[in-house]
Amino acid sequence: MDRKAHILSGAQAIVECLKRESVTKVFCVPGESYLPVMDAILDEPSMDLVSARHEGGASFMAEGFAKASGNPGVVMATRGVGASNLSIGVHTAAQDSTPMVVFLGQVHSQFRGREGFQEVDLDQYFKPIAKWTVEILEPARIPELVQRAFRVARTGRPGPVVVSLPEDVLVKKAQMEFGEPVIRPSPRPSSKEVDLLEQILLKAERPLILAGGGVKLAGAEDALVGFAEKYDLPVMAAFRRHDVFPNHHHLYIGHLGLGAHKNIIESVKESDVILAVGTRLSEVTTQDYSLLSKEQTLVHIDIDFDTIGKVYSPDLGIVADAEQALESFMHLGVTPVWSAWAEGRRRKYEMTLHDDENKSSDLYRIISILEQRLPTGTILTNDAGNFAGWLHKFYRFKEKNTYIGPTSGAMGYGMPAALGAKLAHPDKTVVSLSGDGGFMMTMQEMETAVRYHIPVISIIFNNRMYGTIRMHQEIHYPYKTIGTDLGDVPFSTFAEDLGAAGFYVRGFEEFERALLEALNYDKPVVIEVETDPEQISVSSTIQQLRKRHKQ
């Protein structure tokens, strides 16, 4: 790589850093405070600027692009107003451990501290939710600090980095010296740690693996399959990490999500050794931090030393890259004696897929249609909402890198993230699932999809309410509905007016016809599904919730 000094403007230096880090897509809502950066991107043929309709949507696109591509997402916004809108994507990237670099235009250096137009102390504003924040004050330090931003975003536990750019720094020229692009460190367990794990497994009777996003970030899915097969270890997916292990594999035993089935909870509670690989053991995964007990042996493997022991104190904590760790464990002197345990937990998981109460529902049948009809390798994204319960429970993810969802539970995520995923993989079918509440929060990005010709399929389950909140409302305050009912929005018509294709369907048979037609389109498609508001969740109707409260 060329290390000699170059005389460049601050904006040109930023784009040169992006180029060296192999950035090909930059998402934004334009702002006058960073126009020089946009101009420099226009002059760089290897890079595309995607201009969104809202900074929140732009940040979700960048986050979805990062998850799909494995490379940092890059997003830009202007000063306090654009930055505030964009912050939801920063929080999502932080909770999901997604590498992201955020560039924010800032007021002129001479105006700082005077409450200038749209001024916010951006590095302090984002410090609680970003992995690192910095404001660049000297043009010559741009290569150093921007390349450091990419290093921080990608290494250890990945996350979002926010870079504040005073507008005068962008136009000044300086002698710029660039370093090498980031190579992500991949630490391995020590021989002592490998020996300790061997001793733990030699005593185990009912072990299981709990696999999280660190496996996906390390590209360790194949290594996980190899490790699980060699030692006959059942594998469970952490919250919204469904595709970390093939769901049809005989060792897969379920997903620890919201409203997890009792059979899946039972598998964890009955295990005596838990190998937590690349998971922060989040609130949802651990069912409100109640799932693990002191009687169980916990081996926690994560690339971030701060993550280990943050929730549960492990019997063995190993700081390592997931792929390197799993490969290091392939020569343990352990002969599995728990085949019956693994087979039994698989049968318990399979029982959750044959829920007689749900088989007659349209949502169950729609998820079955998606599983049967979508091409191999299709990427699914989902928004926040109770509709996702059917996806999480009944859709079997058989291929790696086919699921993208927000562990933060951010509404408005599904469709913009799908746009980012499609831009990362233009050859793959990409489908987003949303509720009407979540979809409308960022539905203006359908125009972005049309304008940039990004052919994603957006499925909207429309029950005209904030369904998840309504569910909790009915649990705690039955019959006292306030704030959760929504009006009628013609999503399919809206899509057609923007130049996309729109379908309005009632029932699974109409849905299947619409989906098959949508798969043949080369433009964005919206499929609006009329959904029964009474069926508030996978396990309950509104009336059932009200009856339980009376009891």
N, C-alpha and C positions, 0 to 999 in steps of 0.2 A: 504494500500500500504506500502511496506517495506521502512522505512525511515532511517535505520541504514546505517552507512558509509561503503563504499566499496573501496578497493584499485584497481584502474583500470587505464588503459592508457587513454589518451584523446580520442582516436578513439573509444574505448570500451564504454566510458561514453556517447559519442554522440549517439551510437546505443542504449544504454540503455534508453536514453531520447526518442528516436524514438519509442522504444517498449512501453514505458509508455504512449505515446500519441497515441497508437494503429496504428502506421504507418505500413502498410503491403507492400507497393510498393515504391521503390526509383528509380528515373529515372536519367540517367547520360550519359555523354561520359567520359570514364575512363581517369584519369590523374595521373601522378606519384606523384603529390603534395599531393594527399589524398588517396594513396593506403592503408594506415592503416585502413581508414574508410571502404573501400570496403572489406578488409579482415575481419573486425569485422562483417560486414553484412553477409558474407558467413557463419560465425559461429552462426548466429541467425536464427533458423529454421522458425520463424514466419514472416520473411521478405524476399522479392524478390528484386533483383537488375535488372532493365531493362536498358540494354546498347544500346543507340541509335546511329545513324549515324552522327548526327549533334546536337550541343548543343541547337540550336533554336528549332529543332524538339523535343528534350528531354523536353525543358521547356513548349512547347505546350502540350505534353503528360501529364505532371504534372498538368498543368492548367485545362485541360479537365477532368483529373481524379478527381481533387478537385471539379469541378462543378458537376460532376456526382455523386460523393460519399457524398459530403457535408463535407468531412474532408480535412485538408490541404494537398496540393500536395507538394512533396519533390523532389528536383532536385539538382544535383551536377555537378560541372565543375571545371576545373583547371585554376588557375591564370588569367592573363589578357586576354589571347587569347580565352580560353573557356568561360570566363565570358562575354567577348564582344559578342560572338555569342549567348549566352544565354539571353542577355539583352532584346530581343524582347518579350520574355515570361514574364519577370518581368514587363515591361511596360503594356502588355496586362492584367496581373493580377491586376495591380494597377488601370487601368481604369475600369475593370470589378468587382472590389471589391472581388477578389478571394483570399482565404487564401492560401498562399504558403510560404514555407521555403526553402531558397536557401543556400546550403553550397558550398563555393568556396575555393579550395586549394590556399594557399598563400606561397610566398617564405619564407625561413628560417628567423626567427626573427633577426638573426645577420646580414642578408643581406638587411633588410628593409631600404629604403631611399637611396640605392646605384644604383637604376635602375638595379636591379638584373634580371636574366633571366625571361622574361615574367612578370616582376613586374608591377603592377598597384595598386594604393592606392584604394583598392576595396570598402571599406566602404564609401569613399568620391565619388568614381565613380558612385555608385548606389544611393547615398542619394537623388538626385532629383526625382527619379522614384520609389523608394521603400518606404514602410511605416516606416521601421526602418532598420538601418544597424549597424553592430558591428563587430569589430575584437577582437578575444579572445587571450589574451596574457598570461594568467595563466591557466594551466590545471585544477586546483582545481575549477575554476569558470565556467567550462563547463556546469555542470548541471544547475546552476543558469541562465546563459545567454541563453543556448539553450531552456530551458523551458520557459524563458521569450520570446524568439523568437516565440514560438508557441502561447503564450498568446497574444502577439501583433498581430500576423497574424490572429487570430480567433476572437478577441473581437472588440467591436465598429464597425466601418466600416472595414471589413476584407481587407487584402491586403498582398503583398509580403514582406517578411523580408529576408535580406541578411546577412549571417554569414561568415566572413572571417576567415580562419583557417591556420595560419602559420604551415608549415609542422613539425617543431620540437615540437610544442604543442601536436600533435597527438600521438607521441610515448612516451612522458613523462608520468610517472605514478604519481598519487596523490590520496589522500583520497577524495572520491566523496560522496557528500550528496545530495540526490534527494528529490524534493518536489512532491506534488500531481499533477496529470495531470490537464489540463485546463478545467474548467467548464465555459462555455460562459455565461456572465451576460445577463439577459433579463429584462431590466427595463420596468416598466409600467407607463402609464400616471398618473398624479395626479388627484384627484377628481375635482380640480379646472379646469384642462384642459378638462376633460370630460364634465363638465358643460358648458364651453365655446364652445365646439364643438356642444353641444346640441342647444345652442342659435343660432349658425350660421345656423344649418340645419333647425331650426324652421322658419327661414326667407327665406330659399332657395326655388327657383322655378325650376332651371335647374342644379342640381348638378351632378358631375361625379367623379369617382375615377380614378386616374392615378397611376397604380401599376408598381413598378420596381423590381430590383434585390433584394432589401432588403426583399421583401416578400418571394422570393425563398430561400434566405439564412437563413431566420428564420423558414422555413418549414411552412409558414403561408397560403399556397394556399387554404386549406380547410376553414380556418378562414375567408379568404377573400370572398369565395363563400357564407358562412353563413351570413356575415355582409352585403354584397351586396343584397342578397335575402331578408333579414329582412326589409331593408329600400328601396328596389326597386331602387338601385343605379346602373346606367350603369357604366361599367368598361372598361377602355382602357389600353393597355399594352405599357410600355415604350420601347424604342429602343432595339430590340433583346431580349426582355423578353416575347416572344409570349406565352409560356406555363404557365405564371403566373396565367392565368384564362382560363377555357375551352372555346375555340373559338366558339363552337356550342351552348353555353349557351345563353338564350334569353336576358341576360343583357350585353353580350360582344359587344363592338362597335368599335373594331379596334386596330390597331398597329401604333404607331407613329414612323415610320422609315424613311429611305431615300426615297424621292419621294412619300411621303404619299399622298393618294388620297384626293381631295378637300372635299369630304364628311366627311372624318375623321378630317381634319383640322377644318372644319365648326363646328363639334360637340364640339371641345374644345373652339373655339372662341365664340360660342353661350351660353356656360355654364356660370352660375353666381357664382357657388361655385366649386372649384377644391380641392379634397382631394388627395394630392400627398403622396403616401405611399411607403416608401422604394425606392425612386428614387432621384438621384442627379440632376435631371432636366438638362440633358446633352444637348450639342449643337444640336445633331440630334433630340432627343426627343422634344425639344422646337423649332425645325425648325429654327436654327440659333438665338436662344434666342429671337425670335420674337412672340411667340405664345400667351403668357399670357399678360393681360393688367391690369392696375391699377384699372379698374372698376370691376374686378373680385375679389372674396374673395378666398384667397389661404390658405389652411390648409396644412402644410408640416410636415409629420411624418417621422422621420428617427432616427436610432440608434446612429448616429454620429452628435454631436452638431455643428461641423465645416461645415457640409453639409447644414444645415438649414440657409437660408439667404445668401448663397454663390452666388447664381444666382439671385433669386427673394426674396425680403423681404416678409415674410409671415404675414398674419393677425393673424395666430395662428401657432406657431412652437412648436412641441412636440418631445422631445428626448425620444424615446421608441423603444423597439423591436416590429417589425411589428405584430407578432402573439399576443403578450401581449396587444398591442394597440387595435387591432381589437376585441379581446375578451372583453376588457374593455368598448367598445362602444356598446355592445349588449343589453344594458338596457337603452338606451336613451328614453326620453319622446317625441318621434317624430313620427308623423303619416305621411307617405309619401303622397305628393300631386302632384307628378311629374311622374305618370305612363305613361301618354301620351307622355311626353318628352322622357322617356327611350325607349318606343316602337318606337317612331319616329326615334330616333338615331340608333336603331338596324336595322330598315328598310333601313336607309341610308347606313349603313355598308354593309348589304346584297347586295345592288345594286353594290358595288365595286367588288363583287365576280362574277358578271355576265357581264363581260366586253366583248362585242361582237367583238371588234377589236382583242382581244387576243385569243378568243376561237378556232380560226383556226390555231394558232401557235403550233408547236411541243412542245415548252417549257411549254406552258399552259397544254397541254395534258399529258406531262411527269409528271408534278406536280400532276395532277389529278390521274394518275396511281399510283404514290407513296402513295397518300392519300387512295386510294381504296385497294391497294395490300399489303402494309406493315402491319405486325402483330401489334396488340394493344400493346402499350408500347414501340414501336421502338423509339430509340434515334436518332435524326438527328443533325449533326453538319454541319456548313457551313463555307467556306472560305470567304475572301473578294472578291467582284466582282459583276458586274451587273447581272449575272445569278441569284444571290440571290433575286433579285427583284421579280421574279416569285414565288419563295418559300415563301417570306414574304407576298406577296399579296394574293396568292391563296391557300396555304396549311393551313388547319385548325388543330391546335394543340388541341387535345381534352383531353389529359392526362397531368398531371403535371410531371415535370422532364423528358421531352422528347425533349428538344431543348437546344443546346449548340452552342453559336456563339460569336465572339469577338466584343464587342462594340468599341474596338480600331481600328477595320478595318484592322487587321494584315493579310497580305497575307501569305500563307503557313500554316495557322492554321487548316484548316478543317480536313485533314486526320490524322495528329498526335493527335489532340484533340479526334478524334474518337477512336484511339488506347487506349488513357487514359480512355475514357468512357467505352470501352468494358472491360478493365481490372477491372474497378470498378463494372461493371454489366455483367459478362460473360454469364448470362442467357438471356440477351436481344439482339435483333437485333440492330445493330448500323450502320448507313449509313452516309457517309460524302458527301457533295456536294462542288465541286470546279470548278473554271475555269482553263484553261490550264496554264495561267500565275501563279496563286497561287499554283497550285498543283506541278508544277516543282520546286518551291522554297524549298520544303521539300519532294520531291517524293522518295528520298533515304530511307525514313522511311518505304516504302513498304517492303524493305528487313528486317527491324526490325519486321514488322508484320508477315512475313513469318517465320523468325527465332524463334520467340516466339509463333507462332501459334495463332495469334490474328485475328479471322475471321471477319473483317469488310468489308462492301461494299463501295467502293469509286466510285462516279459518277463524271466524268470530262466532263464539257461542253467546247468543243474545237472549238473556233472560230479563233485561231491563232493570237490573239492580246491581248494587255492589254486593255480590253474592257472599263472599267470605265474611264481610262485616255483618251482613244480614244474618248469617248463620250464628255468629257469636251474639248478636243482638237477641235472637230468638232463644238462645241458650240461657242468657242472663236476664233478659227483659221480654219474655214472651208476650205476643200480641201488641207490644208497644213499639210500633214501627216508626222510626224517625230518621230521615236523612239518607236512607239506603235505597229507596225507590228511584228509578231513573226514567226519563222520557224515551220516546220512540225515536230512534235514529236510523234512517234508511242507508245502512252501510253499503249495500250492494249497488244502490243507485248512485251514491256518492263516488264509489269506485269508477263506475262507468262514466260519470261526468268528468272525471279527471283523465280519462283515456285508458283506464285499466278495464279488465273484464270483471263483471259482477254477477254473482248467483245468489238467489234467495231460496233457501230450501227448508222444507218441513219434513223431518223424518230421515231415516238412514237410507232409504231407497233413492230418494231425490239427491241426497248427499253423494251417494256412490256415482250416480250419473254425472253430477257436477264435477266431482274430482277427476273422473276419467277424461272429461272434456278439458278441464284445467291443465292436466298434464301434457296436453298437446299444444297449449298456447305458448307463444314466445313473448309474453308481456306479463306484467303483474296481474294477479287474479285475487279477488276477494270472494270467499264463500261464506255467506252469512247464514248461520244455522239457528232457526227458531227453537228456543230451548224452554222447557217447562220450568217456571220459577219455583214450583213446589219441590222439585228434586234438587234440594239445596246442596247436597254433597253425595259422595259415593255411598255413604252409610246411612243417610237420614233424609227424610222429607221435613218440611217445615212443621207439619202437623205432628210428626213423631217427636220432634224436639219439644214442642209445646206440651205433649202428653207426658214426656219424661219429667218436665219441670213440675207438673202437677203431682207426680208420684213422689 
